[in-house]
Amino acid sequence: MALKEAYTTKELMPLLELSFASSIIRRAKREKWQNQERAGRGGGKEWLVSSMPEETQLAIRAAEEKQALGEEKSLPQKQLSSVTTPAILDDKKRYKALARADLLRQYLVWQRKNGATKAQKAAFVEAYRAGVWPKLLEEIGPVSWQTLERWKVKQERAGSVLILADRRGVAHRGRTLLTERHQHIILGHVLNPNAPAISQCVREVQRKFQAEGMFVPSDPTIRRFAKAYMTECFDSWTAFREGEKAWNDKCAISLLRNWNLVEVGDVVIADGHTLNFESIDPDTGKPKRMTLVLFYDGASNCPLGWQIMATENTACISAAFRRSCIILGKFPRVIYLDNGRAFRARFFEGCPDFEQAGFLGLYRDLGCTVIHAWPYHGQSKPVERFFGTMHELEVWMPSYTGYDIAHKPARMMRGEKMHRKLYEKMGARPLTLEETKLQVARWFEEYKARPQFRTHLHGATPGAVMEAGRGPGLTPEEMQRLTLLMMQKEVRTITKDGIRINGRLYWHEALFSRRHPVLVRYDEYLNPFSVFVYTMDGTFLCEALDREHHRIACGLHPVARVLGTAEQQEDFRAAAELKQGQKKQSFAGITKMLNADVLPEAQARVLSVTQLQPKPIPATRPSEPKPPTAEEEAAFAAQRDAAVAAMNAAPAYTPSALKRWKDSQERYAYLFNVKFEQSIELVPDDVAWMAAWEQTTEYLTYWKKYFDGLRQVYAREQARAAQA
């Protein structure tokens, strides 16, 4: 850095570390500085640098270098030119260069006072080594006066104190012995999609260089080139070695959304999260990591409706969404769904064509716009950060499994007998589904009450923001629409005990006299104790209640009158009255119909039978039949052959459509036995019926495992018979 030709008193004060202008003036008089008139507005005087002693010039130069260093540290470093020494950018070497400049200034001051003879130069070095300037000695170390003289010449020629920086190890920095061919070969190996280790690449490229008769660089040279490429071309490095997902996570710029631009309920994000601890699967009784499906409000960062299931499915999603609408008190404007299979699946079983299957219509009918997240773009879903925060709950669960393979608890590692015994002694176990829901609900409530200072909430709590923006509540008509759209539906047959759904019996007085299939809508997660019953043409019949939950002739004491409590006796009395009321209702109608319709018709029929006169018996026997002619015998034979052919073409069993069945399971078991046990080919109508029933929820939930096991048994028997 070149010095200015002149400085004002105000400019020199910080450079010479003097606090008052009078100190500058006194020093100028003592050292006989010359001045000149200052050009520009304001006038004044400037001190000429050329008239100052050498040590003063050196002090000014060192101070300006220090100022430049501070400015460079506060600004982003730019790409250096090829002529700039990289070592100058090293702070440690910079400060050492400035320390050398300070020592050189003390050296020149010593010469000005004591002379520049060899003896005085040696005396200065002895004083320096004796610790007269301890800080400089600690930073620089011992030097000779010849070194100080070299520093003086280098500084005068360069016009900068940074020329005194240590240049060892940087003389050839930025240069390489690798040709363009070398570089292409190295990149062809290190950018392999299989992502081989750099050590393996080094060995392979050295073999290739040797085979082609090229110069073989050393291991460090190849490694430095690979490292330099990785740091300077990180996007290409990541795309080649790790793929598009890693490139998106590590290289692509994040799209930072401003959630203050939307209101509560405008954007609701839905996603599924596999819990990092085990719970008991109620279907199998075995430990399993359950799936949490959550709807999350983007404006308030507040969790809304949620559900926990063994697997992510549309029924679970619908139940969680229904609960979200009730909590919000309004329908969301935009639903931001995950791109997972469950969200893309058809609401009513089967069709993988999401856009044409009607699932989108369930939300659009409520005025909601559906947007799907980009595949493999976790940052596009703010709920992912919420699931990361939720790990603070998961880690304290007794059946914690870790969030990845590398972070499993010690008890799950191979050979960790001590930790497994400790786990058993602690009494730890997987939680039940009810316990899991309770823990998740408790943590959600705690999270809602936390102030958030690092988000767009600016210290407010998610619960408070959500309550402030909550809607007025859903009207009865809106609740009815939501219920009908989001509830599951199945076809069931009414029995004398009601309708059975998922192991529960539901009953209503309106079902007492009916025995026909009905359409049942229900929400087993939000309200499992009632179902809505419709006829097959959509006419609403009733809301049937769970008999066990509502104590409708259920859970009665076997001998309540003798051993039961007062409450049990009352339950038995109510059940008996219900049954007696059914009898009265039925027989009242029977009696009325008997007198009005049945009895008159029956009496008329009896009267007609008793008054009927028998036909007279003929006095003579009928004549013997004449023997058939040849033409009649030929016609009879043709009819006989046709009957035999028809009998042979008929199926070897009675088709199911010609029989009466108690339910669909009985019909399916009959056809299954005919097909697999008797090995009789079914008629096309029965084949089509079996295929259709195998797609129903009843079959998939309750009978699939059973019949799949039977298929395996019959297959083994057939294979064994074929071998014999």
KEBA-310086 format. One record per residue: residue in one letter; x, y, z of N, C-alpha, C in turn. Coordinates in steps of 0.05 Angstrom, whole numbers, plus 5000, padded with zeros to 4 digits. Layout:
<nodes>
aXYZXYZXYZ...
</nodes>
This chain:
<nodes>
m501749765000500050005000501850255000a501450424981502950674979501850884998l503651045011502851255029501951495014k500151655027499351915016501752105019e501852315003504052505004503852685029a501352725038500952905061498452825076y498552875102496352815120495653055137t493153085144492353295163492853205191t492653385210493053315238490953115248k488553155239486352975247486852695236e487852665212488452405200490752265214l492752415224495052295236494552205265m492552315278492052245306491551945310p489751815295489351525299491751355288l493151455267495351305256497651295275l498251505290500451515309499551465337e496951385341495851315367496251535387l495651785378495652025395492852125398s492052205423489252275428488652575423f490752745423490353035421491853155397a490653355385491953495362494553625372s494553725397496953855407499353665408s498853405412501053215412502253195385i500553205363501553195336503253445330i502353675339503753925333506553925348r506553835373509053825387511053635374r510053395365511853215351512753325325a511053475310511953595285514153795290k513953955311516054145317518653995325r518353785341520753645350522153505327e520653385308521853245286522153415261k521253675263521653875242520153785216w517553725220515953655196515453915180q515153885154514354105136511454075129n510154295123507254285117506754445091q504354415081503454555058500554625061e499554815045496754885046495054665035r492854605049491054395041489154485020a489054344998487254414976484454314983g482454444972479754374976478254544996r475754485001474054635018475054625047g475054855060475854865088478754955092g480454895072483254975074484754825096g486554975110488154845131490854765121k492254615138495054525131495154225131e497054115115497653835114500653795119w501353585133504053515139505253335117l507553415107508853255086510153015097v509552785085510752535095513752525090s514552635067517352625060519152765080s518052955095519653105115519852965142m518352745145518252605170520552405172p521452345197523552135200522551865190e524451685184523751425173522051265191e522651275218521051115236518151205238t517751475235515051575235513551485210q514851505187513651405162512851105165l514650955177514150665181511750625200a511550785220509250765239506650825224i506651035208504251105192503450875173r505450765160504950545141503850305155a504950225179503949995194501050045203a500450285212497750345221495650325198e496450425175494650395152494250105144e496349945146496049665140494149525159k494249595185492449485205489549565199q489149815191486449905184485449755160a487049715140486249565117485549275124l487049155142486448885151483748875164g483049065181480449065194478149095174e478549265153476549295133476049045117e478248905110478048655095476648445110k477048435137475648235153472748275155s471848525153469048595155467548555128l468948525106467748495080468248215069p466548105052467047855039469547855022q471147645025473547635009472947564980k474147714962473847674934475947484923q475447394899477447224886479947374881l482147264889484747404886485847354859s487447544849488747514824491147324827s492147234805494247044806496847154816v497147424816499647544825499647604855t497347584868497247634897498147394912t499747434932500747214948498547114966p497946864965495746764982496346785012a498946785018499546805046498747065059i498447275042497647535053494747515064l493147335054490447295064490347145090d492547035098492746885123493047085147d491147085165491147285187493647245205k494447005210496746955227499247075215k499647025189501947125175501847435172r499447535169499147825167500047965193y498947865214499747985240502647955246k503847735237506747705241508247905224a507247955200508548155183508348435196l506148505208505848755222507648775246a508048545260509848545283512748595273r513448475251516148525240516548815233a514348935222514449215216514949385241d513649315263514049455288516849425298l517949185296520749135304522649295287l522049315261523749465243523649765250r521349865258521050145266522750195291q522650015311524350045334527350035327y527949875308530749855298531750125286l530050255270530750505258530850725279v529050725299529250915320531850885336w532550645341535150585355537450705340q537450655313539650765297539651065297r537351195297537251485296538351615322k537951465344538951565370541851495375n542551245367545251145375547151105352g546251145327547951105304547450845290a548450825265547950585248550450415244t552250425263554650255261553949965266k555849785259555349505264555049445293a556649585310556549545339553749615349q552649845340550049925349547849735339k548149635314546249445304546249185321a548749095328548948855345547848915373a548249155383547249225409544149225410f542949315388540049305386539049015387v540348835372539548555372539848435399e542048505414542448395441540248495460a539548755457537348865474534648735467y534248685442531748555433531648265444r533848125443533847845453533747845484a534548055497534448075526531648125536g529748195518527048225527526148515530v527448705517526648985519523849015506w523248865485520648865473519548585474p518448505496517748215500515548125481k513548295476511348205458512448145430l514148325420515248275394516948025393l518547985414520247745416518547495416e516347495431514547265432513347205405e512547415390511247385364513247305342i515547435341517347405318519547205324g520647205349522847035355525547175350p527747055355530447185352531047235322v532247465316533147535289535847665292s537247675269539847815268539448095255w541548265259541248535247541348525217q542648315205542648285176539848235166t538248075181535548025173533948285173l534348445194533048705196533748885173e536148885164536949045141535548945115r535348685112533948575089530948665089w529748645113526948735116526649025108k528649195116528449475109528549525079v530249385065530449415036527949315023k526949085031524448975019522049155022q521849275046519649445051519749705035e522149815033522450065018521850014988r522649784977522149734949519149674944a517849524962515049444958513049654966g513849834985512050034994509849925012s510149695023508149565040509449395061v508349405085509549245106508848945103l506748885087505848605083507848445067i509848585055511948445041513648285060l513548355086515048225107513847955116a511447885104510147645111511747395104d511447185119512846935114511746805089r513446765069512546655043513146365040r514146225061514745945059512145785054g512245595035510045425029508045535010v508445775000506545894982507845974955a510345914952511646004927510345864903h509545614906508345464883505345414886r504145554906501345514910499745604885g497745434878496145504854497145374829r499645274829500845134806500344834809t500344694787499944404787501544284765l502344024769503743874749501743704732l499243724739497243564725496443694698t496643534677495743634651492743614649e491643714627488743694622487943404621r489543234609488942944607488842824635h490842894652490842794679488242864693q487343114690485043214704482543064695h482243024668479942874658479742594669i482042464670482042184681481342184710i482442364726481742374754478742434758l477642624744474842684747473042454738g473942304718472342074709472141864730h474041854748473941654770472541754795v473242004803472042104828469142174826l468242234801465442304797463742064789n464641824795463141584789460641574806p458341504795455841494811455941304834n457741104834458040924857459441044880a460441294877461741444898464041284912p466041204896468241054909469841234927a471241124946473041274963475341394947i476241624957478341774943480941604942s481441444963483841274963483641074941q481240954936480940764914481340904887c480341144885480641294859483641354854v485141424875487941484872489441244860r488841004871490240764861489440704832e486940734825486040674798487140874778v487241124784488241324764491241294761q492641214782495541174780496140944761r494540724764494840504746494340584717k492240754713491640834686493841014674f494841204691497141364682499541204674q500140994690502440824684501940664659a499440564655498840414631499040574606e498340834607498541014584501241144581g503141074598505741194596505941484604m504141574620504041854629505541894655f506042144661507242214687505342134709v506341994729504641894751504942084775p502942254781503142434804502942284830s503742414852503642294878500842294889d500442134910497742124923496842394932p498442554947497542814956496743004933t498142984910497443154887494643094877i494042834874491442754864489242824884r489842784910487842854930487343154931r489443314928489043604929487343694905f487743574882486143644859483243564863a482743324874480043234879478643414900k480143484921478943654941478343934931a480144044914479744304902477244304884y476844084869474544064851471944044868m472043894890469743864907468944134919t470844294928470144544941469344754921e470444754897469844964877467544884859c466944624856464744534839463044334855f462144434878460744254896458144154885d456744314868454244234856454643994838s456643994821457143774803458043524819w459743574838460743354855458443214869t456543364880454243244894452343104875a451843224852449943104832451042844822f453642824816454742584805454942354826r455842424850456342224870453942154888e452142334891449942284910447142304898g446842424874444242424861442742684865e440342694852438742934851437643014878k436842814894435842874921437943014938a440342914938442543044953443143314942w443143334915443643604903441543804912n439043724913436943904922437343984951d438043784968438443844996440844015002k443043974987445544104994446344344976c445144364952446044564933443944764926a441444664921439344844912438645054933i438045294924437345504942434645444955s434345514980431845474994429845694987l427345614983425245804978423945885005l424646115015423846205041421146335040r419146215052416446315051415846505074n414146695069413346895089410546815098w410246675120407646585130406046805142n407147045145405547265155403647365134l403947275109402147365087399547205085v399247005102396846845102395546845129e392946795130391446785155391246495166v390446475191390046215203387946065187g388545825179386745655164386945685134d388445885124388745915095390245685083v392445605096394145385086394445175108v393544935103393844715122395544505109i397744425122399644235111399143965125a399043755108398643485118401043315111d401743145130403942955125403842725145g405242515138405442285156408242265167h408442165192410942135206411041875221t412941715215413341465229414641515256l413241455278414241515305416741355311n418541475324421141345331421041195357f418841065362418540885385416340685378e416340455391414440245385411940255402s409740175389407140145403406039875395i404139775411402839525405400739555384d401039405362399139415341396639265350p394339395352391939255362390939025344d391739035319390838815300392538565303t395138595309396938365311397838315339g397738515357398838475383401838495385k403238565363406138585362407038875363p409538915373410639195373411039295344k410439545340410739665314411039965317r412540095298412740385297410240485283m408540625297406040725286406540975268t404541035252404641265235402841485246l403941725249402441955257401742115232v399142155227398242325205397242585218l398342815209397843065222397143275201f395143445208394543685193395543925210y397144095197398744305210398144575198d397444775214396745035204399345195199g399745295174402145435167402345705180a400145855183400246125194400846135224s399945935239400245935268402345735278n403345555260405145335268403845165289c401245125287399744985307398744715296p399244495310398144235301395144235305l393744125285390844115285389943825290g388443715271387543445273389743245267w389643025281391742815278390442545284q391842335275391042065281393441885280i393441675295395641485296394541215286m395841105267395040845255397440675251a396940415247399140225241400440295214t398840375195399840465169398340705160e399640875144398341105133396141035113n393641115118391541035100389541265097t387841245078385941465072383841505094a383041285107381141315129382341485151c384841425158386241585178386441875170i387141925145387442195135384742345137s382642215129380042345129379142415158a379642225176378942285204380442515215a383042535209384742755218383843015206f383143015180382143255167379543355179r377743165184375143245196375543375223r377343265239377943385265379243665261s380943695241382243955236380144175230c378144105213376044295207374544385231i373944195249372444255273374144435291i376744385294378444545310378744825299l379044855273379345115260376745275261g374445135262371945275261371245365233k372545265213372045335185373545135167f372945145141374344975122376845115112p379144965110381545095100381145175071r382745385063382645475035384445305017v386845235028388745075013389644845030i389744605019390744365033393244275019y395444285034398144215023398743935032l398343745013398643465019401343355012d402143145026404542995020404142854994n406342774982406242624956406142324960g405642234985405641944991403441794979r403641524980401741344967398941374979a398841395006396241415019394741665011f396141885008394842134999394042114969r395441964954394941924926392941704920a392241554940390441324936387541414934r385841244924383041294922381741274950f379841444956378541444981376941184985f375541094965374040854967375440624954e377540524963378940284956379340234926g381640194919382240074894383740224873c382640424861383740544837386140714843p388440654829390840814834390841084819d388841124801388741374786387441584804f389141734818388241924838386542144827e387342254804386042484793383142424784q382642164778379942094768378341924787a379441874811378141694830376241824849g376142084851374242214868375342314894f377842244901378942334927379242634928l380142754906380443044905377743174909g375643054898373043174900372043204929l372943024946372143044974373043314986y375343414979376343664988375143904972r374943864946373944074929370944134935d369443934944366643974951366444154976l368544164991368544345015369844615009g370444664984371644924977374644934982c376044704983378944694989380444644963t382644784959384444734937386644554946v387244334931389244134939391844184923i394044204938396644224927398344004938h399943864920401643654929404543754930a405943664951408743734954410443614932w412743744925414643634906415743374918p416043174901417342924911420242974920y420942864943423642874954424543164961h422543334966423243614974422043655002g423443555023422543585050422343875059q424044055048423944335056421444475046s419944355027417544485018415244435037k415644275058413544225078414544315105p413444545115414344645142413744445164v411944255160411244065181413643885186e415443855167417843685172419443785195r419744055198421144165221419744105247f417044105246415544045270416043755278f416143575259416843295266419643265278g421443435268424143435280424043525309t422443725315422143815343420843605360m419043445348417643235362419443015373h421943015363423842805372424342835402e424043075414424343105442422342945459l420042885447418142705460418942415455e419742345431420242075424422641955440v424642115445427042015458426541925486w424442025499423841945527421841715529m420941615506419141385507420841125513p419740945530421240705538422040525514s420440535493420940355470422240515447y423840725453425140885433426940715416t426840765389428340605370430540765355g430741035360432641195345431341295319y432441515309431341635285432741535260d434841375262436041245239437841015250i439040865231440540625239442940705256a444140925249446541005264446041105292h443541165299442941275325440941105340k441140845337439440665353440340655382p438540605401439440565428441140325431a442740315452444740095456443339825458r440939805469439639555473438939415446m438839575425438139465398440639385382m443039435393445439365380446139075385r447538955366448338675369450338635392g449738445409451638375430451338545455e449338735457449038905480447138765500k448138555513446538415532445838575557m447838735566447438885590445139085587h445039225565442939425560440239295557r440139055545437638925542436538835569k438338735586437538655613436638905629l438039125626437239365639434539455630y434039435604431439505593429139335605e429739075609427738905621427338965650k429539015665429339075694427839345699m428139535681426739785683423639755680g422839525670420039485664419039625639a420939695622420239825597418839635578r417039745563415439595544414339785523p413539675500412139845481409439945492l408740185485406240305494403840185479t401640185492399140115478398340345460l396540305442395640515424394340745439e392840675460391640885477393741055491e395740915502397941065516399441235496t399941135472401341305452399741555446k397141525441395441755435395541955458l395441855483395542035506398142195508q400342065503402942205504403242405482v402342335458402542525436400742765441a398242715450396442935456397543125478r398743005498399943175520402143345509w403943235492406143395481405143605462f403043545446401943745429400843985444e399543935466398544155483400744325494e402944185503405244335513406544505491y406744385466407944535444406244785437k403644765438401944985431402345225450a403245165475403545375494406445495495r408145405477410945505476411145755460p412345965470412946205453415046135433q414746235409416646185387417946455379f420546485384421946725379423546715353r424046475342425746455318424046405293t421446425295419646395273418146645267h416346635248414746875241412746945263l412546785285410646855306411747075325h414447115325415647335340414947335370g415147105382414747085411411946985419a410046985400407346885407407346585407t405246465420404946175421403246085398p403645845387401945735366399045725374g398545645399395745615407394345885408a395646095417394446355418393946465391v395846435372395446535345393146385331m392946125336390845965323388146045335e387946095361385346175373384546445363a386446625359385846895350384746895321g385646705305384746695277382746475271r381746355293379846135289377146235278g375846065262373346145250371046135270p368646215261366346225279365245955287g366245745274365145475279363445375256l363345115252361845005230358844995237t357245065217354345045220353444755220p350944695230350044415228350044305199e349344485180349444385152352244315143e354244485151357044435144358044185158m357244135183358043895197356843655183q354343675174353143445160354643385134r355443585119356943545094359643425100l361043525121363643415129363343125137t361343065152360942795162360542605139l358742675120358142495098360542465080l362042665075364342655057366642495069m367142535094369542425106369242145118m366742065124366341815137366741575118q367741355130367841105114365040995110k364740835090362140705085362540415078e360740245088360739965083357839865081v357439645068354839525066354639295086r352539305103352039105123349139015123t348638785133345938675135344938695163i342438785166341238815193340538545204t341338495229340538255244338838325267k337938125282336138175305337638335327d340338315327341938455347343038725337g342338805312343239055301345239015278i347139185276349139185255351939165267r353538975257356138935268358239075249i359839255261362039395248364439385265n366639275254369239275268369039155296g367438945299367138805324365238935344r363839145336361939285353359139235342l357139215360354339195353353039465356y351639565335350239815335347239755332w345639895347342739835348341040095349h338740085337336740295339334040175335e332040305346329340195344328340175315a329340355298328540355270329440115255l331439965266332539735253331139475262f329439495282328239255294326739075274s325039195258323339045240324638995212r327039085208328339065181330438845180r330538715157332538505152333438525123h335138725117336038765090338738905090p340338905069342839055068342339355071v344139485084344039775088346839885084l347040145078349540295075350140425101v352440365113353240475139355540655136r355340905146357541095147358441135175y361041145180362141165207364841285207d365641385230368341495235369341355260e370841145257371740985279373841115296y374941345287376941475302375841705319l374241875307373142105321370742035338n368941865327366541785341365941495336p367241315350366841025345364340915357f362741065372360440965387357741005373s357741095348355341125333355941115304v353941015288354141005259351541105247f351741205222349441305207348641085187v346041025188345040805171343240915150y343640825125342140905102341140655086t338940685072338140485053340040485030m339840275013341740254990341240474970d338840604970338340824952339041094965g340241094989341141345002339241475021t336941345028335041455047336041415076f336141635091337141615119335141465136l336141265152334441115170334741205199c337141205209337541265237340541295243e341141385267343841385278343941165299a345140935292345240705310347540745330l347040655355348840685377350240425384d352740455394354240225403352840105428r352139855427350539735448352239715474e354739645472356439625496356939895509h357540095493358140355504355740485517h353440465503350940585513349240395530r350340155536349039965554346139905545i346039825519343439745508343239445508a342039325529341739035532344338895528c346439005540349138895536350638905563g352438705567353938695592352338645616l350138485613348338425636349538215654h348838235679349638035699348037775694p349337545693347737295688345537245707v345937305733343837275753343537535769a342837745755342738005767340738015790r338437875789336437885810337437775836v339337595835340337465859343037575869l344937605850347637675857348437955848g346838085832347638335820347138575839t348538785833348139035847345639175838a344939395852342539535844342739645816e345039735808345439835781345239605760q346339375766346139145748343239055746q341739055768339038975767337339175750e338039435752336639635736337239595706d339739525700340439475672338939225661f338739025677337238785669334238845665r333139015683330339085681329839245656a331739435649331439595625331539425600a333439225600333639045577331138875574a330038785597327638625595325238785585e325139035594322939205584323239265555l325739295545326239345517325239105500k325938865510325138625495322138595496q320838645519317938625521316638835504g317839075502316639275484316739195455q319039065447319138965420316938755414k316438595434314338385430311638515427k311038715444308538845442308238985415q310339125407310339265381309839065358s311238845359310938655337308138535336f307238435359304638295360302238475357a302638735364300438925359299938945329g302038965314301838975285300938715273i301838495285301038235276298038185279t297038265303294238225309292538395290k293338635285291838815267291838695239m294038615230294238505203292738235201l292838085223291437825223288437865219n287338045234284438095232283638225206a285438405195284738545171285238395145d287338245144288138125119288437825120v289937725139290737445138288337265145l286837325167284737145175282437125155p281437355143279337325123280237155099e282637195090283637045067283836755074a284836685098285136405106282436275109q280436415121277736295123276536245096a276836435078275736395051276936155037r279536115041280835885028279935625040v279535615067278535375080275735305070l274135505068271335465059271235365031s273035475014273035384986273935094984v275635005002276634735001274434545011t273034615032271034435044268634405026q267934605011265634604993266134494966l268634424960269334324934268334034930q266833974908265733704903267733534888p268033274897269933104882268933024855k270932984836270232904809269332614809p267232544793266332264791268332084778i268531834790270431634780269231504755p270631494733269531364709269031074714a266830964702266030684706267830494691t269030574670270730394655273630494656r275430294654278230364654279030474627p280830674627281730784601283130574584s282930614559284130414541287130424543e288330204536291230184537292430364516p294730494523296030674504297030514479k296930654457297830534432300930534432p302230334421305130344419306030574401p308430694408309330924392310230844364t309931034346310730984319313831024317a314930964294317731004290318531294292e316831474281317431754283317331854311e315431764328315331834356317731744372e318631494366320931384379323431544372a323731634347326031794339325932064353a323632184355323332444368324032414398f323032194411323632144439326732114443a328031964426330931924428332432184426a331432354407332832614404332532784429q330032784441329632934466331332824489r331632554490333232434511336132514508d337232504483340032584478340432874486a338533044479338833334485338933374516a337233214530337133244559339833144572v340932924561343432824571345733024566a345733144542347733344535347533594554a345033684559344633904577345533844605m345033584614345833504641348833504643n350233404621353133394621354333674621a353033864608354134134606353634294631a351834214648351234354673353634334692p354034534708356234524727355934294747a358134204758358133984776357334064804y356534304808355634404834353234594829t351934664851349734854849350835134850p350535304829351435584829350335734853s352035914864351236054888348836234885a348236324860345936494856343236344860l343336074859340935914862340535834891k342235924909341935854937341536104954r340436064978340136284997342436285017w343336525024345736555041345136745065k346236675088346036845111347537105108d349937095097351637325092353637265070s355237465062357137435040359337245047q360137235072362337055080361536765077e359036695083358136415079358136345049r357236525032357236475003360136434993y361936615002364736594993366036335002a365436245027366636005037365635755021y363035765013361935554996363435534970l363735764956365135764930368035704933f369335784955372135724959372535424963n370735294977370935004981370534854955v368634944939368134814913370634844895k371835074895374035124876376634994885f377335014910379934924919379934644931e377834574946377834304959376734094939q374534164926373333974907374433994879s376034214874377334254847375234254825i373034384829370934414809371134704798e371034724772371134984759368535134763l368735384771366435554777365335674751v362735734752361535874730362436164730p362336304707363336584705362136774726d359536744731358236924750359436894778d360036644787361136604813364036694814v365636664793368336764792368337074795a366537204781366437494782365537584810w363637434822362837514849365137484870m366637264868368837224887370937444884a371537524859373537734854372638004866a370038054863368938314873368938314904w368238084916368138084946370938094958e372937994944375738004953376738284954q375438484942376338764943374938924965t373038804979371538944999373238975025t372439175041373839215066373438985086e371038865085370438645103372338405098y372738335072374638115066377438185073l378438425065381138505070381738525100t379838605116380338645144380138395160y378038225155377438005172378037725160w377937685134378037425122380437365104k381837575095384037525076386137345086k387137385110389237215121388336925124y385736895132384736625136384636465110f383436585089383236445064385936415049d387736615053390336585041391836345054g391436305080392636065093391535805082l388835805077387635565065388635505037r389035725021390135684994392935554995q394535635014397235515017397035225025v395135155043394734875051393934705027y391934795011391034634988393234614967a394834824964397034824944399134614952r399734594978401634394987400534104984e397934064989396833804986396833714956q396133904938396233844910399033774900a401033924910403833874903404633594913r403833534937404533274949403133044933a400633084925399232884910400532844882a401433064870402633044844405332884845q406832924867409332784870408832484874a406732414889406132134894405231994869
</nodes>
